[in-house]
Amino acid sequence: MRTKTFFIITSCIIVTGICSCKKFVDIYPPPNMVESNIVFNNESSAVAAALGLYSKMISGNLSLFSGGTTIFTGLNSDEIINTATSATYDPYRNNSLLPNTGNLSSFWNNPYNLVYHANSLLEGLERSTIVSPAMKKQLRGEMLVSRSLIYFYLVNLFGDIPYVHSTDYRVNAQLPRVSKEEVFGYLIADLEEADTLLVAGYPSANRFRPNRFTAKALLARLYLYTGNDAKAEATSSAIIASGLYSLVLLPAVFTGSSSAETIWSLMRDNGNTHEGSFFVPASTTSRPLFQLTTQLLAAFEPNDQRKLITANGWLGRNTVSGIDYYYPNKYKLRTLTSGNAPTEFVIVFRVAEQYLIRAEARSNTGNPGGAIQDLNMVRVRAGLPSLSLSLTAAQVNAAIRQERRIEFFAEWGHRWFDLKRYGEANAVLGPVKGTNWQPTDQLYPIPQIELDRNPFLTQNPGY
């Protein structure tokens, strides 16, 4: 309860201070904007600003970090479908987004507001003569990680984007798009710096604030995405060898206060997870908002414990009017009982991903045996038999993609991003989506309102 109260207090501090800016790419800061060097006249306010960012990241419904990435990219790909016609969900399911689609701007606006918050904190720390050097290092590292994570998702959704690294609204209002490769370069540099600033220990309970291995987790992912397999393997190996993390039994991965599998988690002030609130039906006789596609259901291997319709598995099933609806049930709780603290947290990074990153990196560098060992760590946890060490390179690669599909279904857009980076989106989604699918659907359109405000922005092809 103390943690919950602290998050609420710090969130209020930021709402009236740094975070009160509604939009920074194209408008002036509001009159009540608090200058960073005033906010950080003591260490408590600097920490409060960081905590305020984490609280803001998962506030609201269905924005980038509050369930939106999981749900909308799940609809984009072949993971989930909405069970009733919806003006909100149909454009994503049908891959028929337009620059003026209603909630599209939240995937642009909200992340850039979070970037502004992080930049404000970074600039305030640099100017502060009160915050200790040790605290400056810790908070700078946290903000570099947070900003990098925000940009990672922006790039994967929109492709080339403006890269904003200051709070100078005059400059930010006219920034053009820069290439995805250039943005990834900035993120890798920031994360490599964060790796030197942060320490192994967590600065908060329940792993709510980033540590050194949080920086490494995103860094390993970026190395993999950019083809630096040697560094991807070395970085994921450092996380696995740290002794801080381990694969846990399936029921404990997404529940409990501090799973040993969790590298970084976020907590809502007034609820459990957005994923739980949208995926879990209101009752055992209610039709869920979303159900798994037949393609995903068929992709599970026999005896995979992740497919269990029990408290031990990651699927749920409701039968309504004689129809079985299977839905994601990694997070089990739909609501939070009044007066209680949250017990399910948003898992941003977990160590299972590091095993699969290392498996892919090892396979790409000619070490199929090592890749299979990592794959088997995840498979055995799911109740599946170990793969043979005699698999061919092609079979290993196919097994990696299969395992990523099942382990990360309905989780943070992994499937959508993997289909694109493997170059499989057209081949996989064309038959599933039919005439709704166009190759240009792999990127979201830039919201029209942003194009109108910034003449230096250009639209993605196909829109």
Secondary structure, 3 states (H helix, E strand, C coil): CHHHHHHHHHHHHHHCCHHHCCCCCCCCCCCCCCCHHHHCCCHHHHHHHHHHHHHHHCCCCCCHHHHHHHHHHHHHCCCEEECCCCCCCHHHHCCCCCCCCCCCCHHHHHHHHHHHHHHHHHHHHHHCCCCCHHHHHHHHHHHHHHHHHHHHHHHHHHCCECCCCCCCHHHHCCCCCECHHHHHHHHHHHHHHHHHHCCCCCCCHHHCCCCHHHHHHHHHHHHHHCCCHHHHHHHHHHHHCCCCCCCCCHHHCCCCCCCCCEEEEECCCCCCCHHHHHHCCCCCCCCCCEEECHHHHHHCCCCCHHHCCCCCCCEEEEEECCEEEEEECCCCCCCCCCCCCCCCCEEEEEHHHHHHHHHHHHHHCCCHHHHHHHHHHHHHHCCCCCCCCCCCHHHHHHHHHHHHHHHCCCCCCHHHHHHHHCCCHHHHHHHHHHHHCCHHHHCCCCCHHHHHHCCCCCCCCCC
